[in-house]
Amino acid sequence: MGKMIFYDKVEAAYVAYKIDEIQGRKKFSMISKELLKEGQTVLANAEIVKSTIERELYE
């Protein structure tokens, strides 16, 4: 489910980018910054899960 939400956000960012091309606005920058922030959060959470699993395996 999280994967679909991420893909939806990527698609929304692309659409905003195309709208910016047509209208010359800065919507894409705001959406891309938000997407990057969320991506970093996902990576941080994945690292926590990985570390937890590794710790449990080696204890």
Buried (B, 14 or more C-beta within 10 A) or exposed (E): EEEEEBEEBBEBBEEBBEEBEEEEEEBBEEBBEEBEEEEEEEEEEEEEEEEEEEEEEEE
